[in-house]
Amino acid sequence: MRTNRIKQRIASGTPSLGIGLLWPSPEIVDLVGALGFEWLWLDLEHGPFDLLSLSHTIRAAEAAGMDTIIRLPRSRDPEAMLPYLETGAMGVIMAHTQGAADVEFALDAVKYPPVGQRSAGTMRGAGWGADSGFYEHFNRESLIMALVEDEVGIGNLDSILAVDGLDAVVIGYGDLSLTMGHPENKAHPDVQQVGLAAQERVLASGKVLQVTAQDGKEAAEWIERGALMVRCTAATILTAGLRPWLADAKAAAGSARR
């Protein structure tokens, strides 16, 4: 039975470093695991994952020594969520969390009785049914994260934070900027004010704050402020590295043709 190393680290007050992946790629998972990233945020809300590609990606993460958490669309159908949980993810991110009821739904869908209402299974997510004591073990090791990303959720943040069994919270600036009337402008002062205030409330609550950092300097700043789950995104890192390379190469290629 697998131990959730994210939960181990944050329980000891040690920051845990992850990377977000929008598309299935065991090869990229191998690479980032070899570099030393500790966990993957796999985006099933926006990314083109199906059950098979998700299963392959999670197996690659396990082989690379990483844990996986999956971002699920808000759903009121636990049976629709169940096959994705059975692929072996160690936690879920509940997208568009607007209140305590959304967190409680996630707990019911993810955890086995007597904690939740998840159906017993014998797929790889349940150790193929071979491990005695698995269900109690998984209830203890699985991680529940709330993604609060609009003004309704921000308004209900205190009740969200009060839910027993919630491990971590992330404030989603993308949808927050949309709902506040500032599309494509997460840096707008109004959005920053609301988002940063919410993040400070998470830190003060004792729940774990997960943040997305654009570079290592920002990651270090958030760690100093008390965030225990810090991640980057593969798309952002690739863009940041490839864009200047391409610009320099294109400039040189243009000069060579003259």
C-alpha angles and dihedrals in degrees: 000000000000124000118220102239092189090062091044092055098044091046088060092045093252117139116242120212124215144166131222120230122195098186136039113264122146088186093060088045089055090051099048091044090053089050090057107259110151105205144015130228103207113197111218092161096065105008128087097248121145125182095269096047091045091052092051092048093050092049089051090051092051091049089051092051097253133129122225133220121185128215108224127192113246106273137170093202112087091182089060090052096045100081091054091050090050091064089079106262113161095215148000136233110214105217120215095014106186102168149353091282091066091054092046089051090052091050091051092048097045105036126069123232134313088033098036141355103255115145118247114249142173101219123114091277086066095042091261087288091284101111120085111222093019098135095054089044093052093048088056097043103040118100127220119200127182118215106206108191112154140051093261091058092044089053091052095041096116093055090046091052091049094063111113110231097033108125106183145004132210124192110220110216095184099066090030090061090049095050091047092054098254105108116189090006110099087154093063108128093237092052092046092049094052095041097047092046089052092049090052089052090053091051091049092050096063093243117123116263117217116199136180115229122197094209142003094269092057090046090054091049092053092047089054088052092054107265109149099188114052126170144171127204125246092224093053094047092047091049093048092052101038101043097065091040091054093045092052093045093048091049091052092045090052092051092049092058094057 
